[in-house]
Amino acid sequence: MTITGVGGHTLAVATVAADGTFSATLDSAQLNGQVLSLQQADAANNESVSVNLTAPDRTPPDAPTQLAVSRDGLVLTGNGEPGTTATVHDSAGNTLGTGVVRVDGGFEVNLSSAQANGQTLSVTLTDAAGNVSLAQSVQASDTTAPQAVTDVAISADGLTVTGRGEAGATVTVRDASGNSLGTATVAGNGTFSAPLNSAQVNGEALTLVQADAAGNVSVPTAFTAPDTSPPAALAQVAISANGALVTGLGEAGATVTVKSAAGCCWAPAW
């Protein structure tokens, strides 16, 4: 009795015992659904009709290769064993999508939600017998800008801005002219504290943005510093010849009040 495998390779030869049974040890394990051919010949070399035997499939596919995620994060592509099913999971083990590997070995999986923020995904292949490959990981591109910073506040001395943002992002504080006043990295707990290069205590208009490691920049958050700085003293103060009008220079928008030596007030001027 002769057993042949793929390509006509002889896997084993055995003699049938007197009780009609035989046992043949194969020269290589057949555990991947191979079709074997068995034929027996008598002492006169008369050969029987061949009998086919399909080996069990207990061999998992190789892990998928050449994994990539589209820029919009909605499609994952790769290569694998034809006919197997590719399954994509997120880092929590949730299934994001499945797809069948084509005859040419390529596959595409449409994902249930966009993976465009640097997420780590894992992909496995499952064959018809239920054997599952080792998982292969792939990291999605980060094309998603962080949310705007929140809970912005400034210290009493105007030298430190605090708030909340995306962990690991870099926060930049700018003045109304776009000049950078300070930067800070958002801590793991989502908070940041940015020291400023000059005190902002006169109602200055500030903007804050945060940029992630991929360079995506959030929309700006506007913030107005409190006005705790008194105006400078008036200058070029003069009184009219008839003593009824006082003129001078001061801070635009400030209210000037004229008082007598006794502290009595006359009408304020704007």
For each residue, the residues with C-beta under 8 A, 3 or more apart:
1: 13 14 15 16 22 24 38 39 40 41
2: 10 12 13 38 39 40 41
3: 10 11 12 13 14 24 26 36 37 38
4: 8 9 10 11 36 37 39
5: 8 9 10 11 28 30 34 36 37
6: 9 34 35
7:
8: 4 5
9: 4 5 6
10: 2 3 4 5 13
11: 3 4 5 24 26 27 28 30 36
12: 2 3 24 25 26 27
13: 1 2 3 10 24
14: 1 3 22 23 24
15: 1 22
16: 1 20 21 22 40
17: 20 21 22
18:
19:
20: 16 17
21: 16 17
22: 1 14 15 16 17
23: 14
24: 1 3 11 12 13 14
25: 12
26: 3 11 12 29 30
27: 11 12
28: 5 11
29: 26
30: 5 11 26 34 36 55
31: 55 56 57 58 59
32: 55 57 58 59
33: 54 55 56 57 129
34: 5 6 30 54 55
35: 6 52 53 54 55
36: 3 4 5 11 30 52 53 54 55
37: 3 4 5 50 51 52 53
38: 1 2 3 50 51 52 53
39: 1 2 4 47 48 49 50 51
40: 1 2 16 47 48
41: 1 2 45 46 47 48
42: 45 46
43:
44:
45: 41 42
46: 41 42
47: 39 40 41
48: 39 40 41 51
49: 39
50: 37 38 39
51: 37 38 39 48
52: 35 36 37 38
53: 35 36 37 38
54: 33 34 35 36
55: 30 31 32 33 34 35 36
56: 31 33 129
57: 31 32 33 127 128 129 131
58: 31 32 129 131
59: 31 32 131
60: 125 127 131 132 133 134
61: 80 81 84 125 126 127 131 133
62: 65 80 81 125 133
63: 124 125 133 134 135 136
64: 67 78 79 80 86 107 123 124 125 133 136
65: 62 78 79 80 136
66: 77 78 79
67: 64 76 77 78 123 136 138
68: 76 77 78 138
69: 73 75 76 115 121 138 139 140 141
70: 73 74 75 76 77
71: 116 141 143
72: 75 114 116 143
73: 69 70 111 114 115 116 117 140 141 143
74: 70 110 111 114 115
75: 69 70 72 108 109 110 111
76: 67 68 69 70 88 96 97 108 109 111 115 121 123 138
77: 66 67 68 70 106 107 108 109
78: 64 65 66 67 68 86 106 107 123 136 138
79: 64 65 66 101 105 106 107
80: 61 62 64 65 84 86 101 105 107 125 133
81: 61 62 84 101 105 125 127 133
82: 101 102 103 104 105
83: 100 101 103 127 128
84: 61 80 81 100 101 125 126 127 128 133
85: 98 99 100 101 125 126
86: 64 78 80 98 99 100 101 107 109 123 124 125
87: 95 97 98 109 123 124 125 126
88: 76 95 96 97 98 109 111 121 122 123
89: 93 94 95 96 121 122 123 124 135
90: 93 94 96 115 119 121
91: 119 120 121 122
92:
93: 89 90
94: 89 90
95: 87 88 89 98
96: 76 88 89 90 109 111 112 113 115 121
97: 76 87 88 109 110 111 112
98: 85 86 87 88 95 109
99: 85 86 107 108 109 110
100: 83 84 85 86 107
101: 79 80 81 82 83 84 85 86 105 106 107 125
102: 82 105 106 107
103: 82 83
104: 82
105: 79 80 81 82 101 102
106: 77 78 79 101 102
107: 64 77 78 79 80 86 99 100 101 102
108: 75 76 77 99
109: 75 76 77 86 87 88 96 97 98 99 123
110: 74 75 97 99
111: 73 74 75 76 88 96 97 114 115
112: 96 97
113: 96
114: 72 73 74 111
115: 69 73 74 76 90 96 111 119 121 140
116: 71 72 73 140 141 142 143 144
117: 73 140 142 143 144
118: 139 140 141 142 213 214
119: 90 91 115 139 140
120: 91 137 138 139 140
121: 69 76 88 89 90 91 96 115 137 138 139 140
122: 88 89 91 135 136 137 138
123: 64 67 76 78 86 87 88 89 109 135 136 137 138
124: 63 64 86 87 89 132 133 134 135 136
125: 60 61 62 63 64 80 81 84 85 86 87 101 132 133
126: 61 84 85 87 130 131 132 133
127: 57 60 61 81 83 84 130 131
128: 57 83 84
129: 33 56 57 58
130: 126 127
131: 57 58 59 60 61 126 127
132: 60 124 125 126
133: 60 61 62 63 64 80 81 84 124 125 126 136
134: 60 63 124
135: 63 89 122 123 124
136: 63 64 65 67 78 122 123 124 133
137: 120 121 122 123
138: 67 68 69 76 78 120 121 122 123
139: 69 118 119 120 121
140: 69 73 115 116 117 118 119 120 121
141: 69 71 73 116 118 214
142: 116 117 118 212 213 214 216
143: 71 72 73 116 117 214 216
144: 116 117 216
145: 212 216 217 218 219
146: 165 166 169 210 211 212 216 217 218
147: 150 165 166 218
148: 209 210 218 219 220 221
149: 152 163 164 165 171 192 208 209 210 218 221
150: 147 163 164 165 221
151: 162 163 164
152: 149 161 162 163 208 221 223
153: 161 162 163
154: 158 160 161 162 200 223 225 226
155: 158 159 160 161 162
156: 228
157: 160 199 201
158: 154 155 196 199 200 201 225 226 228
159: 155 195 196 198 199 200
160: 154 155 157 193 194 195 196
161: 152 153 154 155 173 182 193 194 196 200 206 208 223
162: 151 152 153 154 155 191 192 193 194
163: 149 150 151 152 153 171 191 192 208 221
164: 149 150 151 186 190 191 192
165: 146 147 149 150 169 171 186 190 192 210 218
166: 146 147 169 186 190 210 212 218
167: 186 187 188 189 190
168: 185 186 188 212 213
169: 146 165 166 185 186 210 211 212 213 218
170: 183 184 185 186 210 211
171: 149 163 165 183 184 185 186 192 194 208 209 210
172: 180 182 183 208 209 210 211
173: 161 180 181 182 183 194 196 206 207 208
174: 178 179 180 181 206 207 208 209
175: 178 179 181 200 204 205 206
176: 204 205 206
177:
178: 174 175
179: 174 175
180: 172 173 174 183
181: 173 174 175 196 197 198 200 206
182: 161 172 173 194 195 196 197
183: 170 171 172 173 180 194
184: 170 171 192 193 194 195
185: 168 169 170 171 192
186: 164 165 166 167 168 169 170 171 190 191 192 210
187: 167 190 191 192
188: 167 168
189: 167
190: 164 165 166 167 186 187
191: 162 163 164 186 187
192: 149 162 163 164 165 171 184 185 186 187
193: 160 161 162 184
194: 160 161 162 171 173 182 183 184
195: 159 160 182 184
196: 158 159 160 161 173 181 182 199 200
197: 181 182
198: 159 181
199: 157 158 159 196
200: 154 158 159 161 175 181 196 204 206 225
201: 157 158 225 226 227 228 229
202: 225 227 228 229
203: 224 225 226 227
204: 175 176 200 224 225
205: 175 176 222 223 224 225
206: 161 173 174 175 176 181 200 222 223 224 225
207: 173 174 220 221 222 223
208: 149 152 161 163 171 172 173 174 220 221 223
209: 148 149 171 172 174 217 218 219 220 221
210: 146 148 149 165 166 169 170 171 172 186 217 218
211: 146 169 170 172 215 216 217 218
212: 142 145 146 166 168 169 215 216
213: 118 142 168 169
214: 118 141 142 143
215: 211 212
216: 142 143 144 145 146 211 212
217: 145 146 209 210 211
218: 145 146 147 148 149 165 166 169 209 210 211 221
219: 145 148 209
220: 148 207 208 209
221: 148 149 150 152 163 207 208 209 218
222: 205 206 207
223: 152 154 161 205 206 207 208
224: 203 204 205 206
225: 154 158 200 201 202 203 204 205 206
226: 154 158 201 203
227: 201 202 203
228: 156 158 201 202
229: 201 202
230:
231: 250 251 254
232: 235 250 251
233:
234: 237 248 249 250 256
235: 232 248 249 250
236: 247 248 249
237: 234 246 247 248
238: 246 247 248
239: 243 245 246 247
240: 243 244 245 246 247
241:
242: 245
243: 239 240
244: 240
245: 239 240 242
246: 237 238 239 240 256 258 269
247: 236 237 238 239 240
248: 234 235 236 237 238 256
249: 234 235 236
250: 231 232 234 235 254 256
251: 231 232 254
252:
253:
254: 231 250 251
255: 268 269 270
256: 234 246 248 250 268 269 270
257: 265 266 268 269
258: 246 265 266 267 268 269
259: 263 264 265 266
260: 263 264 266
261:
262:
263: 259 260
264: 259 260
265: 257 258 259 268
266: 257 258 259 260
267: 258
268: 255 256 257 258 265
269: 246 255 256 257 258
270: 255 256
